[in-house]
């Protein structure tokens, strides 16, 4: 049984779910604990209790832990890539590549922990100085999707920890294995108890608890438009900061005269072997054909998978853009 991580302890949940390889249902990866709302609240309490000490940790302490985690991820790229491919369905080379990316993200933000800066600004008042410093927000709730089960948690988790926040993370129910492995690595890297808490479970229970709890200062979410709208509404209602990355769908339109084979070669063929996991990559090409004899116009459609990523995200104005690290540090002006 792979358990939830709460306050530095591995804790069984009231339920469990079996993680099965979607490509070979005979391959059982393991049984994973499922938290409920009460366990989510316990994890939030643990993160809140740990925030004071972690927010005062030195940049060097945070660097050491994040760099160690990144190094272990990279050293275990083959093992973790195999796990990711088995539970999510990517090809092994792509899964291993995602693991490498996650390790590099941790090492990058380890360096960022040493580079947190500020500003000294001249005041219009004589004898007064203005100093701008960046401080952690507090407890950050992370809700991550299934399509990049280790890279997206790394994108969210590493900057949150680098800037002194504590974290409660709920991974997608379909891919708990990669998130559990990440939690285990951070434990061994020396992360203090309660700084990172993993609660695997249903969004309707665990996710809702994160959204509604006033002790959670910020939410970072990647997922569907519909769920993102609910995240935004819940955070606005209680004044919490939030960041959304929601599904986008770019379209390709080929006018008359465009060579079909060339178009598919540029936009479709390289992406075809990949699993249909990227919501922004599943659209259609519309090709317009014109009959020169009777000027009649007809339209055909060819299913394809785009290889480029053009997904501008439409989010409420009160949300923050998806920029690494930005949602997890607040500016404070003192004089």
Order of alpha helices (4+ residues) and beta strands (2+ residues): beta-beta-beta-beta-alpha-alpha-alpha-alpha-beta-beta-beta-alpha-beta-alpha-beta-alpha-beta-alpha-beta-beta-alpha-beta-beta-beta
